Amino acid sequence: MRYLLSRTDALGDVIVSMPLMERILSREPEAEVHWLVRPYAAPLLEDLPGVAGVHLREPGTDLTALMRAVQPDAVLNLGHKDKAVITAAKAAGVPMRVARSRGRQIWEATHVIWRGRFGTGRHESMNAMDFLKPWGWQGGTPPPPRLRADPAAAARAEAELAPLAGGRPLLGLVLRGSGVGSCPSQAWWDRALPVLEGAGWCPVILSPPEASTLPPGDLKTLMARLAACQAVAGPSTGPLHMAAALGVPSLCLMGLRVDHGPDRWTPLGPRVQVLQYPGPEADHAGGMDRLEPAALLPHLARLR
């Protein structure tokens, strides 16, 4: 059976949906799993075991023609806000079309997921697993996503970062992200850097690119730089999810709101710590700046 998993939103959304592919292949080893993603997310999936094809959702993409070319037996519209996916799948005659109860998808899907996502305390990876309900494969603990750095890019990253470390452990920093629920301000990071250095770390800003002193690079370069670090710290955004899926010890700084907190958006990986800010709920009004930078040190010590 051929599946097309459509996840046309952010990098972190794609990564927390990867366990769904693992579940499909664990139940049906001969299945073909294709992905429909935005161009910026495609490098996450290239050369990844189990991925039969990566297709790009670009402006002006003829989705019906794409569906007819791929000929999936089932389309799972994980990025539920992209409603045109189910419409195109129906026009292309895809037999099984699974979607959330949003807009026209209710009538054009063959299977609708009615379970709510907000305020439930469920991790987003479990919300993605709901799309396997038509096959009875949903539920349970999702297997952690697994990424791997490109070997050539990894060698370049090692050579690039080793001289900066000077024998100290490298701590990759992700300052902020486009889809993050909350993050510390630049002023907070300016206070945190000397604290981290005083504890023996070599902090290196990896993301966003405009805040880093490293030469600009593509997503594979960022993945390789993350993999070269002894630990990574930052808010719950795409690069933190990437680091966790690469198996890098990761410290995720998170807010208090249920829909943006640890229960729903903790990066999935074997070595992840979570630190939430203290005090009243104010994610978008300096709440994260209530953290004392020294509060990171015990968590980083545990990760080491």
N, C-alpha and C positions, 0 to 999 in steps of 0.2 A: 504494500500500500504506500502511496506517495502522499506526504503531508507538506503543506506550505504554512509555515508559522510566520505571521505578519506582526512585526513589532517595530513600528515606524516612529517611535518617540525617542527618548534619550538613551545614552550609553548604559546608564545604570539599569534602566528598564529592560534592555536587551540581556544584560548579564543575569539579572534575577529570573529571567525566563528560560535560561539555558537548562536548568534542571528538568524542564518539561521535555526537552529533546532526549535527555538521558533516560527519563521514564519511558518514553515511547520505544526507544531502542532496547531497553531492558525487557520489555514485554514482546516486542516484535523486532528481532534482530535484523531481519531482512528488509525492514522499512526504509524508504528514502525520505530524508528530512531536508526540505528546502526552507530558506529564510527569505523574507522580504523586509529589507531594512533601509534606512537612509544611508546615503553614501558614506557619511562620516563614521558609521558603525560597522561597515563591511569588514575592515581589517580585523575586528575581533573574531570573526568567524572563518576567515580565510585559512585553509589548511588545518582546520580543527577536525579531529576525528569525529565521524558521524555526520558531518555536514555534506550533503550531496550537491547543494547548489546555493549560491548567494545571489539574490536579485535585488536591484536597486529601485527604491521609490524616490524618483526625482520629480521636480515640477514638470508637468506635461506628460508623465508616463501614462501610456495607454494600458491601464490595468487589465482590461478585458483581453487584449491581445497577449499580455504577459501570462494570464491564466491559461489561455488556450495553448501557448507555447510550452508551459510547464506541465500542463495536464495533471494537476493534483487530484487525488481522490477526496481530499479534505482540506479546507482552509480554516485556520484558527486565527481569528482577528484579535490578537492579544493587545495590540495598540488600539483600543476600542474607539478612540476619538476619530480615527481615520475611517470614517463610515463608508467611503467609496470602495473599500476593499471587498466588503460583502456584496455590494451592488454589482461589482465587476465579476465576482465569483458566480453569482447567480446568472448573469448574462452569459458567462462562459460555460454554463452547465455543470459546474462543480457539484458532485453529488451531496457532499456533506459540508455545511457551512456553519461554523460555531462562532457565536458573538455574544456580547453583553447586551442587556436590554437598554439600548440607546438608539433613539430615532428610528429610521426606516429599517435598521438591522433586525428589529423585532419581527417584521413580516418577511424579510428576505433571507433570514437565516433558517436553516433546518433545525438547529438546536440553539436555545437561548440560555445563557447563564444569568439567573435572576438574583443570585446571592450578592449582597452588597459588599463594597470594598472599604468604605470609609467608616471609621469609628468602631471597627470590629476587633481590633487588636491582632489581626492576622497578618503575617508577613506577606509582602507582595509576591514572593515566589509561590506561596500557597494560593494566592488569588489567580496566578497564572495556571497552576495545576488544575484549577476548576474547569479549564477548557477540555480536560480529558474525561469529563463526566460521561459523554456519550459512549465511551469505551469501558467505563467502570474502572479507570486507572487513576482517578484523582485521590486526594487525601494522603495521609502519612507524611513522613518527614522528607522534604525534597532533598535529593542528592546535591551536594555543593557544586556550583559551577566550576569548571576548570579551564583556565586559559594557559597559554604558553607563549613565551617571548620568542620572536624570530631569532634564530641562532646568530646570524650575521649582525643584526641590530644589537643583540645582547653583548657580543664581543666589543662592538664600538662603545656601548654604554659603559662597560667595565673600564675600558681604556680612558674614557672621558672623565669618569667620576673618581677613579682611584687616586689620582694626584690631589684632588680636593680634600680627600679624607685625612690624609696624613696619619694613617694608622688608627683613626677614630672610627667608630661605627657610623655609617651613613644613615641619616634620618631624612627621608624624602618628605617634603611638605606640600600639601595641596591646600591653598589658601581659601579658595571659594570655587563655586561652580554655577552654571546657568540654571540647573534644576534643583539646587539644594534648598531644603526648607529653612535652614538657618545656618549661619556661620559667623565666626568672630570677625571683627573689623580689622582693617590694616593696622590701626594703632595697637590693637591687642597683639597681633603677630610681631610688631616691632618690639613690644615688651617681652614677648615669649622667646625670641631668638637668643638673647644673651643668657637666659635661664637654661635653655637647652644646651647651649655651648658650655656653660659652667658645669653641667652634669656630665660632660664628656662626650656629647654627641657632636656630629658634624651635620648640622641642618642644611639641606639643599632644597631650594624652592623649585619644584618640578612643574607646577600648574597653579594658575593659568600661565600661558606662555609669556604674556606681557609683564608678568611679575618676576620671571626667572632670568637669571644672568646667563643661562645656558643657551647655546645656539638653537634657533627654532627647529622643530622636527615634526614628523607626522605621528599618527597614532601608534604605529609600531615602534617608533623611537621612544615615545612616552612609556609604552609597556616595558620596553627593555630597560629604561632608566628606573622604573618602579621595581623591576625584578632585581636590579643591581643593589638595592638598598637593604640594609639590615632591618629596617622598620619604616613604616609610612604613617603619617598622621595628617588628619584634616577632617572636614565635615563629610556628611554622607552625600557624595556626589560621584560621578562616573569614574574618575581615577581611583577613588578609594575602593569602589567595587572591583575595579580591575586589579588593584594590588591584592585584595583578599582572594580573588579567584586565581591569581598567580601563586598563591601560597605565601605571600610576603606578610610577616607580622604587621598588623594594622591597628591603629588607634583611631577610632571614629568619634568625633565630637558632635553631639546631637542636642537638639532642643527638647522641649517637654510636650509639645502638641502631639496628640495621639496619632494623627495622620502623618506626622513627620518624625515620630520617635522610633526607638529601637525595635519595638515589637513589629513594626511594619517595614523599616528600611535599614536595619543593620546589614552591613555587607556580609555575604556568606563566604566563609573560608575557615580553614583549620585553626588559624591563630588570629582572632579578632578580639579586641577590647573596646568597650564603649564607655565614654565619659559624657554625662549630661551636665548642662550648666545648672547652677543652683538658683534659688529665688523664684519670684513670681513669674508666671508665664508671659514672656514678651519676646518671642523669637525675632520679630522684625523691629524691635526697639532697643537693641543693645543687650538682649538677654544673654547671649553667649559671652559677652565681655565681662560678665560677672565671675567667670572662671578665673581663678588664680593660675597663671602659667605653671607654677610649681606643682599643681594638681596633676599635670601630665606625667610627671617623673615616675611615680610608683607604677603606673600602667605600662610605661615604656620599659621599666626595669623588669616587669613580669614578662613582657614580650621577648626581651633578650634572653 
